[in-house]
Structure formats: structure tokens, C-alpha cells
Amino acid sequence: MDKKLLLKSHFHFIGIGGIGMSALAMGLLKKGCSVSGSDLVKNDETNKLEKLGAVIFTSQVRQNIEFVTSKFTNRLINFVVSSAIKPENEEFSYCKEKNLLIKHRSEILAMLMRTYTALAIAGSHGKTSTSTFLSTILELCTHNSSSITGGIIPIYNSNCHLENTKYLVAEVDESDGTIDKYKSDIGIINNIDFDHCDHFSNLNEVISSFKSFAKNSKKLLLNFDCETSRNNFYSSCKWSNTTAKNVAYAIIPTEINSKYTIGKYYENGNFISNLNIPIPGLHNLSNITAAIAASRMIGVDFIEIKKNLKYLKLPKKRFELKGQIDERSIYDDYAHHPNEIKETIKLGRLFIKQKNNNEFQKNRLIALFQPHRYSRVKQFNREFAEELSKADVIYVTSIYGAGEENEDKITSKIITDLIYKKNKNVSYINNYYEFTKNFYELTQKGDLILNMGAGDCHNFWSILNEKNYKNK
């Protein structure tokens, strides 16, 4: 879509409050388009959009569509949906009934990407963190970069920063099979894992969808440390955190603690420099290596990159310290797949180790987990139990269905029963209100509480504060 046609277009987002949909809506507003959208819940993103001039509906009824079609008669109206929108949604079904122009969110992102030198971040885990690190490096080193991501990037305090720049960092999603829509100048594959069991039947189907993405990338940047991507894709541009041989970019860690990571940086097997990175965790180091590698591939000066590494921060909901209540530290993390939980608990252990070195008291790692989707629990219940059992105390809440039907009557009990065989300190807690009500019985001073999941579990901190627990 050319610029003139874009300015003559109106976009109505069905489900505008989601982190991905709101980013696109914001980007289109910044491009000068008119935007409207509906969502059943108002949030920070819908409030930001309203301030920028978007028309926001807090219901999803046919009258919204009738209003939009009558108000924007002089514009080409696009009705935008994500895969989360069900066919029975009243707005969506009315658009289909009236043969209105419906576009998937992936088509809108693909259209925006075509107007930039696009660096697209794909992969099963770490996309938002890698997008955040790459966006920060390019912003500080080139001052010529935009971003659309699935998380809040600290340097912009937004999930969208779309300006008339040369580069665009775009986080692209494989969960619904639309990843083949994106064409990029540099395509980055962080790792490949079996997930999104509601869409894919097995790992081979996931690999196949990434192959479409790879084919549409002018240059491909691969994680050499991921066995699946290493064995199924070829690229001369690879990164690693385990070896500097046969890879274009490597950071070999020499020290990882709860505050920073120190490592030796190599290009094409040649040692370049020691790096001090203010982010802990081996999985984060992999994402940072990918961001540095992509920056180098477009010619960003290494000295500039090194100088700006001190400004790197994790996006929100990625091991985010929410605060302390009576000497209990509460962290939020988006981990909702067993391999993500594995890395998050490992990182939690680093923090516990640091605390135990400095205090006489034995600190505990508490995992508070809200499972996300019945299909994921059904597929990975053993893996969830394996990783969660590594915490000292485990609380598992009811499953956040994300709109899925629970045909197999799956409950969290399937996970807690398996954990109990490995670690007796496990309990089922119905919801976060119940946990909050019994907060002092379930926790003790010195606990590091890791609140993990991809549903509404991130309301936990505000629920705690609503109950008048005093921050100390």
C-alpha cells in the first residue's frame, strides 16, 4: 500500500487492546491513518491510543461496525483481526456477512515492514527480549530505527516506535502459521521448539513454518546453539555462546551473576573485546548476542555498540521486579512454556545464591505459576512438572484458557500431582485472590516469589496492593 492510499485508509481493530494489535494501531496512527478499535477491557494501551486520536469501543457489537462504515465513508476501511478473534465474535461475523474488507494483523505488519530495511525477529522463545535489545542498540547507535514488538521496550516506554527511519525492528509471530507473510532484509531465528499445540501438531510443522520465514529473508541469522535450527537451516551468519569456531559471532561467558554477565566477544573466530553486559542469565546473553550480530550485519560500528551496552534493559514482564512486601521480593515473568520456566527458575537461583551469600537466613525460591491454554497443559504436563519441581515451593493456579474450549476437561491438578512425586512442597491455589488472602501463611520473609504465566497473572502485584499490604 503506497503512502497516498495509506492516508486515505481507515483501520478498525477487533481486539485492539492486545499487545500486538495495539502496536500496529499505534504505528498506523503515527503514519497519519485514522484508527478505531474495540476491546472488552480498557488498558494502558487503549488509553494511549485514545489520546493519539483513536476511537475506542468497549463492546464488540455490530453497531460499532455500522458506526465506522457510516463515519468514514470517504476512506478505504480495513477491518483487522488477529487469530485470537473467534468466528462467532459479533463484529467479525457482521463484517463477513456484509463482505467488508477483512485483514489479518500479519498483513498489516507485513505492509509496514515493506517500507523499511526490516530486521525481523522470530523464534519460539526470547523474541521480545531480542527485539528490545536490538531496538535499544540501533536507537542509540544509529538514531535511525523504528520498532514494533510484542512487549513494552523501556527506551521508548512503548510497544511501538514508528518514525520515518531507515530501519525497522519487527517481532514476528509463528503461533498461528502467518509467519510466511513477512519479508525481511535480515531474518533472525532465536530458537525452535514445539509449542502452540492449538495450531501445530508436531515439531516438524513448526520447522516448516520457520522455513517459509527463512525463504522470505534476504539474509538469515541463526542460533548455532539451538540444535533444531542448526540441523534444519543453513546460513553463513550464526551466533553462539558455547563456541567461537565456525560461527560469525560469539560471546563466550566468563562470569554470570545476578547483576551482570561478562564475556569474550568474537567475530569469525577472532577475539575482539571483553564485554560487560548489565543483564543476567545465559538465555538473555543469547538474545543480546543475536542483537549485536544483527547490528554488525547492517554495519553498525562495534565500538559504538560496546559503548551503549550499559543502557540495555529487559522488557516488562521479563524477570521484572514488581516490588517487596514485608521482605518478600515479587518478580513477574512471561514464562509459559517448560523451557522458559527452566531458564527463569535458573535465573531466580542466581538471585537466591547472591542473597544467601550475604545473609544468614536461608532464602527460598517460590514458583507461582498460572498455566496458559488447556492444549499446552495437555501436551507438556510432564515437562511443566519437571521444571517447576526445581523451585523450593510451588503454587499452581487454575488454567488461563485464552479462549480455548476445554474439551478434555484438563485441570492444573494434572501438573500438581506430577510435581508432588518430585517435590512435596506443591499446592493448588484456585486464583490470585486466594493466594493474596493467604499471602502470609503461604510465604515467609526472604522469599523470592516468581510469578509466571502469559494470562492475567500479571495483575497479582496490583491485587496484593489492593489488599492494603504495605510496601516495605
Secondary structure, DSSP 4 states (H G I P E B T S, - for coil): --HHHHHTEEEEEETTTSHHHHHHHHHHHHTT-EEEEE-SS--HHHHHHHHTT-EEESS--HHHHHHHHHHTTTSEEEEEE-TTS-TT-HHHHHHHHTT--EEEHHHHHHHHHTTSEEEEEE-SS-HHHHHHHHHHHHHHHHS-EEEEEEEEETTTTEEEE--S-SEEEEE---TTSGGGG--EEEEEE-------TTT-SSHHHHHHHHHHHHHTEEEEEEETT-HHHHHH---SEEEESS--TT-SEEEEEEEE-SS-EEEEEEETTEEEEEEEES---HHHHHHHHHHHHHHHHTT--HHHHHHHGGG--PPTTSSEEEEEETTEEEEEE---SHHHHHHHHHHHHHHHHHHHHH-SS---EEEEE--B-HHHHHHHHHHHHHHHTTSSEEEE---B-TT---TT---THHHHHHHHTT-S-EEE-S-HHHHHHTHHHH--TT-EEEEE-SSGGGGHHHHHHHTTPPB-
